[in-house]
Amino acid sequence: DNQIAQVSRQAYKRVLTIVSRRYLEPSLKRVEVIGDVRNCTHSLAGKFITEIGFYQLVNAFRIRHYEQLIKDAPAAMSQEIAAEKCGFKNRWALSNARKRMKDFDYSLIEKYL
């Protein structure tokens, strides 16, 4: 992918690892993720996050978590509860995120789930 080719592989792998561990934190901030990057420059991590979109990256993990939870959850779990367990304020926030993410390349995060 052209977007990723512009950025250090090490930096984006580290960013994806950090976000995959912290996406459920309701107040996770871009600067915290960049601050957690080790063994590569912060500027490369920042560039990667800027190119992908911080909230899109976080929401991609949350959406995939939701999809897995609904697939594996007992029938009694509502969509509202599942959305909240995945870091969304409610199912409407999930629905809005999914609409905004329709063109996101989820293959980017698959091995970090």
N, C-alpha and C positions, 0 to 999 in steps of 0.2 A: 504494500500500500504506500502510495506516495507521501501521505502525511507522516507516517511512521519512519519512512526512509530518511527523513530530514532530521531525525532526532536520534540520539544515542540509544542503542538497544538496551544497554545496562540501565540507563535512566528510566526508560519507560517500563521496564520489567519491575524495577524497584517501586515506582509510583503505583503500578497495578497491584503489587503485593501489599503495599500499605493500605490502599483503598479497599482491597478485598478483606482486610482485617478490621477496618474501621468504619465501613459504610453505614453501620447501624447507629453510629453516634449522631444524634440529632443536630448538633452544632458543629460538626466537622467542617473545618475551613481549609481552603487551598493552601494557605500559608503554613498550616500545621503539617500537611502532607509533604510540602517542599522541605520543611524543617526536619522531617524524619528521614529524608533521603541521605543515605550514606554511600561512600565509595563512588560517587559521581557528582558532577557539579549541580548545584541548585539551579543554575540557569537552564541546563538541559531538561531537568525535571519540570521547571516552570514552563518552558517552551512546549513540552509535550502536553501538559495539562491545558495550556492555552489553546493549542491546536485541536484537542479533542473536546474540550469544554469540561470544566470541573464538575458542574452539576449533572451533566450528561453521564460522565463517568460514574459518579456516585449512584445516580438513578439506574444506570444499567445493571449494577450489582444488585440493587434493591428489587428491580423488576424480575431479574432472573431468580432471586431468592423467593419472591412471591410466587412465581410460576412453579417452582419446585415444591414450595410449601403447600400450595393448593393441590398439586398432584399427589403428594404424600399425606396430606392432612386427613384427619377423620372428617366424615361428612358434616359433623356438627360445627366445624369451624366456619364462621362467616367470612365473607370477603373483607368486611370491615376489620375484623380482628387480624386476619392474615396480613392485610395491608399495613396495619399498625406494627405488627411484629417484624415487618421488613423495613421499617424506618420511615414510612409515610404517615402523615398526620391522620389520614382517613382514606377511604377508597376513592374519593373524588380526586385527591392529590395523586394517587396512583394512576387513575384514568387520564388525568391531564399529562402526567409524565410520559405515559405510554404513547399518547398522541404526538408529543414533541419528539419522541425517540424513534419514530417509525423508520427513519433512514439511518439509524445508528448501526454500525457494524459490530454485532455482538461477538463475532469470532475473536475480536480483540481481547475479550475478557474470559472466554470460555475456560482456559486452563487455570484461571485464578479463582474459580468458583469452588 
